[in-house]
Amino acid sequence: MQQVMQLAAGGGIDSITDGIKPDWAVFGAVGTKAKIIVGVVMAGAVLFLLGSAIVGAVHIRVGNQQHNTMETKKGQTMVASSLLGLFVVASMSTLFGIVYGFGI
């Protein structure tokens, strides 16, 4: 509770969002433009994978309505692979940091 009071006392949104922003750790020396490009590419990948998961859910729905097991299986595969891809993209900076740390 004390920490929440301290965050609120700061008055700025920056004090709250500092804990949410990714820490680039060893990649902190990368330029600002490179960070923006990486962020845009990752956001694009996330949007694509979310769209793919939605299309997979539609395949599941249509397959169930038509009693088509092949369509349902295709939808299940699309949803599972999209969610796995989302997990990998979301944890990309952590994975890179771990691999870089093992290399040192």
Helices and strands as residue ranges (DSSP letters): H 2-10, H 14-17, G 25-27, H 32-65, H 69-90, H 92-103
